[in-house]
């Protein structure tokens, strides 16, 4: 089977994503500026302000009482906004993944306050439309990963590093001991302090400074 192909040069726009290359610096950027800018216009929120974070710091998303649930037209609006935000979150905007997932958890019965939060999130995305993912062409021998461990991380690291303690873990299934075999060869375990946690933007609401710092730690372009 044969197909005709056309050589059209380097890709610059694909499935709603802008593709930008800096050959000299070895950097590839992906963003959805056009899509994100259009969200405010799509939902009539051009004058909705420019929030600096996806959600207010003290805002929580919980099931609401019957009297707080929005009407059918507003429910459909909420559903549409969350769907549009989720498209961006799954492609080039991981900074809104946490906020979008929390709002999606009440998509069938949103409250008026949650509807306003969704509108605010649309305004945030539109105001930060050029934000995206950035990949460096510099090769790194060590690949970093982050895990948000709430407690017991010191004990876990000791168990992984110290064979003398493994008698206390004989009930743990053998396949979970693979980390120790990789230590000092392919894996290095470190305690990551709170202010250096790249995973925080995916798991919690943050103050403005911490949010933007977390985006940089997560490899996002914030030009």
N, C-alpha and C positions, 0 to 999 in steps of 0.2 A: 504494500500500500504506500502511495506517495502523496505528499501534500506540497503545494506551492507556498513558499515563505517569502516575505518581504523584509529586507533589511532596512530598518527605520531608525537606527542609532540606539543610543542608550535610553533605557526606560526612564521617563521623568514623572509619569502619572499612571497609576495602576489601581483599579478597583477603589477609587476614592482616596488613594494614598499618594502623596507627593514623595518622590524619590530624589534626593539631592546627594551629590558626591563632591568631596574635596579630595582630589587625587593627590595633591601635594602633602596634605596632612594625613591621608589615608583614612578618611572619615566618611561614613555613610549615614545619612539622616533620613528617617521616615516620619512623616507627619500628615495630618488631615486638615490643614488650615482651611481649605475651601469648605469642607464639610462642616467643620466646627463653627466657622463664622456664620454659616447659613442657619444654624440651629436657632439663634436668637430671632432672626427674621421669620423663620418657620413658625415659631410660637408667639410672635408679637412681643418679644422681650428686648427690643433694641434699646429701650431706655431703662432696662432693669439693673443697671449698675455694673460694677466690675469687682465682684468678690475675689479676695485673695486666696481663699481656700475652698475646697468642695463643699464642706458642711460647717456650720457654726461649731465652735469648740464644745459647747455644752449640749449640743443637740443629740437626742436619742430617738431611735425608731422602734416604736412598740405598737402592738395591736391597739386599736382605739375603740372607744365605746360607740354604740350604734348612733347616738346623737351627734357624734363628731365626724361620721363618715360623709364624704362629699357626695354630691348628686351624680347621676349617671353620666352627664356630659363631661363633668370634671374628672370622673373616674377614667373615661376614655382618653381624656387629655393627659392625665397622669400616666396611663399605660403607654401612650404613644411617646411621651418624653423619656420615660425609662428605657423603652426599646431603642430609641435614637441614641441615648447616652451609652447604652450597653454596646452598641456597634463601635463607638469610638473607644470605649474601655477595652474591648477585646482585640483591638488592632494596634493603636499607637498611643493610647492614653491610660496606662495603668495607674496613673495618679488619681483617677476617679473610680477605679474598680471597687474600692471599699464602699464609697458613698453610693454608687449605683447598686451594688448588691444589697445594701441595707434597705434602700428604697424599693427594690424589686421584691423584697420579702413581704411587703404590704400592698402589692400592686392591685389586689382584688378588693381591698377595703382601705384606701388611703384616707387620712384625715385632712382637714384644711391646712393644718400646720405642715404636714408632709408634702402636700401639693406645693406649698410655698417653698419648701426645701428643694423640690425637684426643679422649680423655676430658677431658684438661686444657682443650682448646679449647672443648668443650661447657660446661665449668664457667665458663670466661671469658665466653662469650656469655651464659650465664644470669645471671652476676654483674653484667653490664653491659647488662642487657636494655633499659634506657631509652635507650641510645645510638642515634642515628639520623642522618638527613640533615636539614640545615637550609638553607632557601632564604630569602634576604633580598629584600624588596620594593624595596630601594633600587636605583635604576638606576645602573649604572656604565658610563661611556663606554668604559673599557678592560677588556676581558675577559682574564683571566690564564690561561695554560696552563703546564704544567711538563713538562719532558722530562728523563729521567735519562740524561745523556750521560757515559760513563765517561772519555773522553779526547778531546783535540783540539777542545774546544769553542771555545777562543780562535781557532784557525785557521778554524773554520767561520764564526764571527762576522765575522772579517776578510774572508773570501771573499764573504760576503753584503753587507757594507757598502762594500767598496772595489772600484770598477769596474776599477781598474788591475790587480788580481790576476786578473781573469776570463780573461786570456789563458792562465793556467795551468790553467784548468778547461774548456778548449774541448772536451774529450772527454766532459764531463758532458752528458747529454741535456738539451735546452732546457727541457723541462717542469719540471725541478728548479730552474730559476732564478726561479721565480715569487715566492719569498720576497723576493728583492731588490727586485722591483717593488712590493711591498707595504710595504717599510720606510718609516717616517716617515709613512705614510698609514693603514694598518690594523694593522700589526705593529710591535712594538718588541722587539728582542732584548736580553736582559740575562743576565749571569752570576748564577745563584742559588747562594748559599753553602749548604754542607751542612746547617747548622742551620735553614735556611729552605726546605728541599726538601719540598714537599708530596707528591712522588711516592715518597718513601722508604718509606712504609708499604705500598706496593703491590709493592715489589721486594726487601725484605730484612727480617730480624729486627732489632728495635730494642730498646734498653734502655727501661725503663718511662717515664722522663721524655720521651725522644725519641718514643716511640710515641704518647703522649697529645698531645704538641705537634703531631705530624704529623697526627693526627686533626682537630685544630682547623684546621690549615692547609688540610686537604682539604675543609673545609666541613661537618664533622660536628658534631652537637650532643652535648656530653658532660656534660649536666646530671646 
